[in-house]
Amino acid sequence: MTPQSDDLCRLWQSDSGTGPVDAQDLLRELERRSRSFDRMIRRRDIREILGGLAIVVIYSWFALDAGTMLYRIADIWLAACGVWFIWYLRRDSKRALKPVPDQTLAVYRRTLMQRYEGQIRLAKSVKYWFLAPLWFGLLLQAIAALGDPRGWFKFSMILLIATAGNGFVWWLNEGPGVRYLERKRRELAALIGENGGSK
């Protein structure tokens, strides 16, 4: 933590009255952290939305040229997954409250903390809203591949790659992703105190 952050931490946790300049310094620091957090979420959303659009386009194209009904069902399911991912992320982004600078410091701090907690919940739930539907669609593709020549080999490869890929994404979100968000949340809590929202 920087010396400036230490000063801001003491300011926030202090019971004595503070001048308007000090309060403005603290609010500016919180706004800076909020903007940084917003940029991180925006970049993540753009990547995921572009990925969802790619899934929609690719699997819609595959569905038009599917060799069997089961392949077509699997492709349509996976294209629908792309739409679902985009909708889910957009809904989550719209539901997240953004801190407004003219709020009191306590309300501003609480809102910012809630946004971190919301992103932690989103990362921890990725196995339900992202990985489970995607894995099911790829399982349908693997089953459809059983009707092809060398069907068992294709089935095994699709299932192996789908499971390994989904396992990696699960680990990435619930491991490094959650740890990073929790560390940022702890830094914010250390800056203004866990009980800062009540002051």
MARDRENVO-500758 format. One record per residue: residue number from 0; residue in one letter; x, y negated, z of N, C-alpha, C in turn. Coordinates in pm, whole numbers, plus 50000, padded with zeros to 5 digits. Each point is the difference from the previous one (the first is absolute). Layout:
BEGIN
> seq, type, n.east, n.north, n.up, ca.east, ca.north, ca.up, c.east, c.north, c.up
> NUM, A, X, Y, Z, X, Y, Z, X, Y, Z
...
END
This chain:
BEGIN
> seq, type, n.east, n.north, n.up, ca.east, ca.north, ca.up, c.east, c.north, c.up
> 0, M, 50084, 50118, 50000, 49916, 49882, 50000, 50089, 49876, 50000
> 1, T, 49965, 49900, 49918, 50082, 49879, 49988, 49979, 49910, 50120
> 2, P, 50095, 49906, 50027, 49982, 49905, 50109, 49871, 49921, 49986
> 3, Q, 49964, 49964, 49876, 49875, 49926, 49979, 49881, 50086, 50043
> 4, S, 50004, 50129, 49964, 49891, 50089, 50041, 49993, 50014, 50151
> 5, D, 50117, 50005, 50067, 50002, 50006, 50146, 49932, 49877, 50060
> 6, D, 50029, 49883, 49943, 49937, 49877, 50049, 49850, 50005, 49981
> 7, L, 49958, 50049, 49883, 49856, 50008, 49971, 49932, 50100, 50094
> 8, C, 50071, 50110, 50029, 49946, 50100, 50092, 49979, 49938, 50138
> 9, R, 50102, 49927, 50049, 49986, 49935, 50132, 49887, 49897, 49998
> 10, L, 49990, 49928, 49889, 49893, 49900, 49987, 49863, 50066, 50011
> 11, W, 49982, 50109, 49923, 49869, 50066, 49999, 49965, 50057, 50137
> 12, Q, 50100, 50063, 50065, 49974, 50070, 50125, 49998, 49907, 50120
> 13, S, 50043, 49876, 49980, 50004, 49903, 50109, 49860, 49961, 50042
> 14, D, 49980, 49985, 50133, 49870, 49956, 50051, 49991, 49848, 50004
> 15, S, 50115, 49932, 49983, 49997, 49855, 50007, 49945, 49944, 49871
> 16, G, 49953, 49876, 50005, 49947, 49936, 49880, 50111, 49977, 49900
> 17, T, 49966, 50002, 49873, 50099, 49978, 49895, 49958, 49883, 49915
> 18, G, 50097, 49930, 49947, 49970, 49886, 49915, 49953, 50047, 49864
> 19, P, 49937, 49910, 49922, 49948, 50038, 49870, 50109, 50044, 49902
> 20, V, 50122, 49944, 50013, 50108, 50039, 49909, 50038, 50145, 50022
> 21, D, 50011, 50040, 50131, 50036, 50138, 50031, 49894, 50096, 49948
> 22, A, 49874, 49966, 50021, 49891, 50085, 49952, 50005, 50010, 49848
> 23, Q, 50033, 49891, 49934, 50009, 50002, 49854, 50115, 50089, 49954
> 24, D, 50111, 49998, 50075, 50113, 50087, 49966, 49959, 50147, 50007
> 25, L, 49928, 50034, 50105, 49955, 50138, 50016, 49903, 50037, 49889
> 26, L, 49907, 49910, 49969, 49903, 50028, 49895, 50070, 50016, 49865
> 27, R, 50102, 49918, 49974, 50075, 50013, 49874, 50069, 50136, 49991
> 28, E, 50055, 50047, 50112, 50065, 50131, 50000, 49897, 50111, 49974
> 29, L, 49884, 49989, 50062, 49895, 50100, 49977, 49952, 49995, 49855
> 30, E, 49987, 49880, 49944, 49959, 49986, 49860, 50104, 50062, 49907
> 31, R, 50128, 49981, 50032, 50106, 50058, 49919, 49989, 50153, 50001
> 32, R, 49978, 50056, 50117, 49986, 50146, 50010, 49875, 50047, 49926
> 33, S, 49893, 49922, 50008, 49876, 50036, 49932, 50020, 49999, 49849
> 34, R, 50070, 49900, 49948, 50026, 49992, 49855, 50087, 50118, 49954
> 35, S, 50100, 50033, 50080, 50088, 50113, 49967, 49920, 50130, 49998
> 36, F, 49913, 50018, 50098, 49915, 50118, 50007, 49907, 50006, 49880
> 37, D, 49939, 49885, 49964, 49910, 49993, 49884, 50072, 50040, 49872
> 38, R, 50124, 49951, 49982, 50076, 50034, 49880, 50026, 50150, 49993
> 39, M, 50036, 50059, 50113, 50026, 50144, 50003, 49874, 50079, 49962
> 40, I, 49885, 49962, 50055, 49875, 50070, 49971, 49959, 49978, 49855
> 41, R, 50019, 49877, 49950, 49965, 49969, 49861, 50082, 50085, 49903
> 42, R, 50132, 50009, 50025, 50086, 50082, 49914, 49958, 50147, 50004
> 43, R, 49970, 50049, 50120, 49955, 50140, 50013, 49870, 50021, 49924
> 44, D, 49904, 49908, 50015, 49871, 50013, 49932, 50017, 49998, 49848
> 45, I, 50086, 49911, 49951, 50023, 49992, 49854, 50056, 50132, 49948
> 46, R, 50100, 50054, 50072, 50057, 50129, 49958, 49894, 50109, 49998
> 47, E, 49921, 50007, 50107, 49899, 50106, 50010, 49888, 49983, 49897
> 48, I, 49961, 49875, 49974, 49894, 49975, 49902, 50048, 50034, 49859
> 49, L, 50125, 49963, 49969, 50055, 50037, 49869, 50010, 50152, 49987
> 50, G, 50040, 50067, 50109, 50003, 50146, 49999, 49861, 50059, 49979
> 51, G, 49900, 49942, 50068, 49862, 50046, 49984, 49950, 49981, 49857
> 52, L, 50033, 49884, 49940, 49960, 49975, 49861, 50067, 50099, 49905
> 53, A, 50128, 50031, 50026, 50071, 50098, 49916, 49932, 50136, 50010
> 54, I, 49960, 50038, 50121, 49930, 50129, 50019, 49869, 50001, 49922
> 55, V, 49925, 49889, 50008, 49871, 49992, 49929, 50022, 50015, 49849
> 56, V, 50095, 49926, 49945, 50023, 50003, 49855, 50050, 50137, 49955
> 57, I, 50101, 50052, 50068, 50061, 50128, 49959, 49900, 50114, 50006
> 58, Y, 49930, 50012, 50115, 49911, 50116, 50014, 49870, 49983, 49923
> 59, S, 49959, 49878, 49972, 49884, 49980, 49911, 50037, 50047, 49859
> 60, W, 50121, 49966, 49959, 50048, 50044, 49868, 50009, 50153, 49994
> 61, F, 50056, 50059, 50106, 50008, 50147, 50005, 49861, 50063, 49995
> 62, A, 49903, 49939, 50068, 49864, 50057, 50005, 49937, 50003, 49861
> 63, L, 50031, 49900, 49916, 49944, 49997, 49864, 50050, 50116, 49915
> 64, D, 50122, 50045, 50030, 50062, 50105, 49918, 50016, 50131, 50077
> 65, A, 49925, 50017, 50108, 50016, 50120, 50084, 49962, 50125, 49923
> 66, G, 50078, 50106, 50021, 49976, 50125, 49928, 49885, 50082, 50057
> 67, T, 49977, 49989, 50131, 49891, 50076, 50064, 49919, 49907, 50090
> 68, M, 49884, 50049, 50038, 49913, 49921, 50088, 50066, 49975, 50135
> 69, L, 50072, 50099, 50053, 50065, 49983, 50130, 50111, 49894, 49993
> 70, Y, 50076, 50001, 49891, 50100, 49894, 49981, 49932, 49863, 49996
> 71, R, 49887, 49993, 49926, 49930, 49872, 49988, 49950, 49952, 50136
> 72, I, 49945, 50092, 50079, 49950, 49964, 50135, 50116, 49950, 50086
> 73, A, 50114, 50071, 49994, 50117, 49959, 50079, 50048, 49861, 49957
> 74, D, 50003, 49976, 49868, 50046, 49870, 49950, 49904, 49888, 50039
> 75, I, 49872, 50026, 49991, 49901, 49898, 50039, 50011, 49971, 50150
> 76, W, 50018, 50106, 50079, 50017, 49983, 50145, 50122, 49912, 50030
> 77, L, 50112, 50028, 49934, 50122, 49923, 50024, 49985, 49856, 49953
> 78, A, 49931, 49977, 49888, 49974, 49863, 49954, 49913, 49927, 50103
> 79, A, 49901, 50070, 50054, 49914, 49940, 50104, 50081, 49969, 50126
> 80, C, 50100, 50084, 50030, 50089, 49973, 50114, 50070, 49866, 49983
> 81, G, 50045, 49971, 49878, 50065, 49872, 49973, 49908, 49883, 50030
> 82, V, 49873, 50011, 49959, 49901, 49895, 50029, 49979, 49989, 50151
> 83, W, 49989, 50115, 50067, 49980, 50003, 50145, 50116, 49932, 50073
> 84, F, 50124, 50028, 49961, 50117, 49940, 50067, 49995, 49847, 49988
> 85, I, 49970, 49952, 49880, 49994, 49855, 49978, 49892, 49938, 50086
> 86, W, 49881, 50061, 49998, 49887, 49946, 50078, 50033, 50001, 50149
> 87, Y, 50057, 50109, 50049, 50029, 50013, 50143, 50099, 49893, 50047
> 88, L, 50107, 49981, 49922, 50100, 49899, 50037, 49943, 49859, 49994
> 89, R, 49920, 49971, 49896, 49940, 49867, 49989, 49905, 49975, 50117
> 90, R, 49922, 50100, 50036, 49908, 49987, 50113, 50076, 49975, 50130
> 91, D, 50108, 50075, 50019, 50080, 49983, 50122, 50062, 49861, 50006
> 92, S, 50049, 49951, 49886, 50061, 49866, 49997, 49898, 49892, 50030
> 93, K, 49879, 50016, 49949, 49896, 49898, 50023, 49950, 50001, 50143
> 94, R, 50002, 50118, 50064, 49951, 50009, 50139, 50099, 49942, 50100
> 95, A, 50128, 49998, 49963, 50104, 49952, 50095, 49985, 49850, 50022
> 96, L, 49984, 49962, 50127, 49990, 49858, 50033, 50136, 49935, 49986
> 97, K, 50002, 49881, 49940, 50125, 49926, 49987, 50003, 49889, 50103
> 98, P, 50113, 49985, 50070, 50010, 49891, 50098, 49986, 49865, 49931
> 99, V, 49926, 49911, 50064, 49980, 49865, 49948, 50077, 49904, 50089
> 100, P, 50083, 49911, 49942, 50087, 49915, 50082, 49927, 49911, 50101
> 101, D, 49873, 49965, 49974, 49934, 49910, 50095, 49935, 50076, 50117
> 102, Q, 50022, 50132, 50009, 49955, 50075, 50116, 50092, 49969, 50118
> 103, T, 49954, 50036, 50120, 50091, 49989, 50115, 50112, 50101, 49982
> 104, L, 50111, 49977, 50069, 50114, 50092, 49988, 49961, 50141, 50042
> 105, A, 49918, 50010, 50106, 49961, 50132, 50049, 49919, 50076, 49895
> 106, V, 49905, 49931, 49935, 49918, 50065, 49898, 50085, 50034, 49877
> 107, Y, 50089, 49908, 49964, 50089, 50022, 49885, 50087, 50124, 50025
> 108, R, 50057, 50008, 50119, 50086, 50114, 50036, 49921, 50130, 49997
> 109, R, 49879, 49998, 50058, 49919, 50122, 50006, 49962, 50047, 49859
> 110, T, 49965, 49905, 49913, 49963, 50035, 49863, 50118, 50061, 49926
> 111, L, 50118, 49943, 50018, 50120, 50053, 49935, 50033, 50140, 50050
> 112, M, 49987, 50021, 50132, 50025, 50133, 50057, 49899, 50102, 49944
> 113, Q, 49875, 49959, 49985, 49897, 50091, 49948, 50031, 50039, 49855
> 114, R, 50058, 49907, 49924, 50035, 50033, 49862, 50109, 50106, 49996
> 115, Y, 50100, 49989, 50088, 50103, 50104, 50006, 49937, 50134, 50039
> 116, E, 49914, 49998, 50099, 49936, 50124, 50046, 49915, 50061, 49889
> 117, G, 49932, 49916, 49919, 49920, 50049, 49888, 50086, 50069, 49895
> 118, Q, 50117, 49944, 49971, 50089, 50062, 49903, 50060, 50130, 50053
> 119, I, 50024, 50006, 50130, 50048, 50125, 50060, 49893, 50108, 49987
> 120, R, 49874, 49964, 50027, 49890, 50096, 49984, 49988, 50046, 49855
> 121, L, 50014, 49906, 49905, 49990, 50035, 49859, 50109, 50100, 49961
> 122, A, 50124, 49975, 50044, 50111, 50091, 49968, 49979, 50137, 50064
> 123, K, 49947, 50002, 50122, 49978, 50129, 50068, 49884, 50079, 49939
> 124, S, 49909, 49932, 49931, 49884, 50069, 49942, 50020, 50034, 49853
> 125, V, 50120, 49977, 49944, 50024, 50023, 49858, 49972, 50145, 49961
> 126, K, 50018, 50091, 50092, 49976, 50142, 49971, 49853, 50028, 49969
> 127, Y, 49910, 49915, 50052, 49857, 50022, 49977, 49949, 49929, 49875
> 128, W, 50029, 49871, 49985, 49940, 49924, 49890, 50081, 50008, 49870
> 129, F, 50128, 50039, 50008, 50085, 50004, 49881, 50043, 50143, 49965
> 130, L, 50066, 50066, 50094, 50063, 50127, 49967, 49901, 50115, 49982
> 131, A, 49899, 50009, 50086, 49905, 50113, 49990, 49926, 50001, 49866
> 132, P, 49940, 49886, 49955, 49933, 50003, 49870, 50095, 50028, 49884
> 133, L, 50121, 49942, 50007, 50098, 50021, 49893, 50043, 50146, 49994
> 134, W, 50029, 50058, 50117, 50044, 50139, 50004, 49890, 50093, 49949
> 135, F, 49874, 49971, 50034, 49889, 50083, 49953, 49991, 49997, 49848
> 136, G, 50014, 49881, 49941, 49996, 49990, 49853, 50113, 50077, 49935
> 137, L, 50118, 49993, 50059, 50114, 50074, 49945, 49983, 50151, 50021
> 138, L, 49933, 50039, 50109, 49969, 50141, 50021, 49905, 50050, 49890
> 139, L, 49900, 49918, 49964, 49910, 50037, 49891, 50078, 50019, 49870
> 140, Q, 50096, 49911, 49975, 50083, 50014, 49880, 50081, 50130, 50004
> 141, A, 50053, 50031, 50119, 50078, 50123, 50014, 49912, 50123, 49972
> 142, I, 49877, 49996, 50051, 49909, 50113, 49976, 49965, 50010, 49852
> 143, A, 49978, 49883, 49936, 49970, 49999, 49856, 50116, 50059, 49920
> 144, A, 50122, 49979, 50048, 50119, 50049, 49929, 50008, 50152, 50000
> 145, L, 49925, 50067, 50089, 50005, 50147, 50004, 49948, 50061, 49870
> 146, G, 49918, 49925, 49927, 49948, 50052, 49872, 50099, 49984, 49885
> 147, D, 50110, 49930, 50022, 50100, 49979, 49894, 50097, 50117, 49994
> 148, P, 50074, 50009, 49888, 50112, 50096, 49999, 50099, 49962, 50111
> 149, R, 50058, 50095, 50062, 50090, 49978, 50116, 49926, 49922, 50109
> 150, G, 49873, 50033, 50017, 49914, 49927, 50093, 50048, 49998, 50143
> 151, W, 50050, 50114, 50049, 50045, 50005, 50140, 50121, 49911, 50022
> 152, F, 50087, 49992, 49901, 50117, 49913, 50011, 49955, 49853, 50007
> 153, K, 49909, 49960, 49910, 49948, 49862, 50000, 49928, 49969, 50131
> 154, F, 49918, 50097, 50044, 49927, 49983, 50126, 50099, 49974, 50114
> 155, S, 50103, 50082, 50008, 50099, 49987, 50108, 50074, 49867, 49994
> 156, M, 50039, 49960, 49878, 50076, 49876, 49983, 49915, 49877, 50037
> 157, I, 49875, 49996, 49952, 49913, 49887, 50030, 49976, 49992, 50151
> 158, L, 49971, 50115, 50059, 49971, 50003, 50144, 50123, 49961, 50081
> 159, L, 50116, 50049, 49960, 50123, 49969, 50072, 50034, 49851, 49990
> 160, I, 49995, 49946, 49878, 50034, 49858, 49980, 49898, 49910, 50069
> 161, A, 49870, 50035, 49988, 49895, 49919, 50064, 50017, 50000, 50151
> 162, T, 50026, 50116, 50057, 50012, 50011, 50146, 50126, 49929, 50049
> 163, A, 50111, 50018, 49930, 50124, 49934, 50040, 49988, 49848, 49986
> 164, G, 49943, 49955, 49889, 49983, 49855, 49979, 49909, 49938, 50104
> 165, N, 49888, 50065, 50027, 49907, 49949, 50101, 50062, 50004, 50139
> 166, G, 50077, 50105, 50028, 50068, 50009, 50130, 50098, 49886, 50018
> 167, F, 50071, 49964, 49892, 50097, 49891, 50006, 49928, 49866, 50026
> 168, V, 49889, 49977, 49930, 49924, 49875, 50019, 49945, 49995, 50142
> 169, W, 49953, 50113, 50052, 49949, 50007, 50137, 50111, 49960, 50097
> 170, W, 50117, 50063, 49984, 50114, 49969, 50088, 50040, 49854, 49989
> 171, L, 50004, 49947, 49877, 50042, 49862, 49976, 49908, 49901, 50072
> 172, N, 49869, 50028, 49997, 49905, 49909, 50065, 50000, 50016, 50151
> 173, E, 49990, 50124, 50048, 49988, 50022, 50145, 50134, 50001, 50071
> 174, G, 50109, 50007, 49924, 50133, 49993, 50059, 50056, 49860, 49991
> 175, P, 50083, 49973, 49897, 50063, 49868, 49988, 49900, 49884, 49991
> 176, G, 49888, 50020, 49930, 49901, 49892, 49985, 49942, 49956, 50133
> 177, V, 49951, 50096, 50078, 49940, 49968, 50130, 50106, 49946, 50096
> 178, R, 50120, 50060, 49998, 50106, 49952, 50089, 50036, 49854, 49970
> 179, Y, 50006, 49964, 49871, 50031, 49862, 49962, 49891, 49904, 50051
> 180, L, 49874, 50036, 49979, 49890, 49914, 50044, 49996, 49988, 50152
> 181, E, 50025, 50111, 50069, 50000, 49996, 50148, 50116, 49915, 50052
> 182, R, 50115, 50008, 49931, 50114, 49917, 50041, 49967, 49852, 49981
> 183, K, 49938, 49963, 49888, 49962, 49862, 49975, 49896, 49953, 50102
> 184, R, 49909, 50090, 50036, 49899, 49965, 50100, 50064, 49977, 50136
> 185, R, 50098, 50086, 50035, 50071, 49983, 50127, 50078, 49870, 50004
> 186, E, 50063, 49964, 49886, 50073, 49874, 49994, 49907, 49881, 50024
> 187, L, 49881, 50007, 49939, 49902, 49893, 50020, 49956, 49996, 50146
> 188, A, 49974, 50118, 50059, 49960, 50005, 50140, 50109, 49947, 50090
> 189, A, 50127, 50030, 49969, 50112, 49951, 50081, 50013, 49848, 49988
> 190, L, 49971, 49948, 49882, 50011, 49856, 49977, 49900, 49922, 50084
> 191, I, 49877, 50050, 50006, 49896, 49920, 50067, 49940, 50070, 50120
> 192, G, 50047, 50120, 50034, 49954, 50068, 50119, 49876, 50083, 49973
> 193, E, 49995, 50119, 50057, 49885, 50090, 49980, 49871, 49937, 50051
> 194, N, 50010, 49915, 50103, 49880, 49940, 50057, 49974, 49860, 49945
> 195, G, 50071, 49968, 49891, 49987, 49867, 49945, 49861, 49965, 49956
> 196, G, 49921, 50099, 49959, 49865, 49971, 49952, 49909, 49946, 50105
> 197, S, 50033, 50018, 50127, 49911, 49953, 50107, 50034, 49862, 50047
> 198, K, 50111, 49941, 49945, 50042, 49869, 50048, 49940, 49892, 49916
END
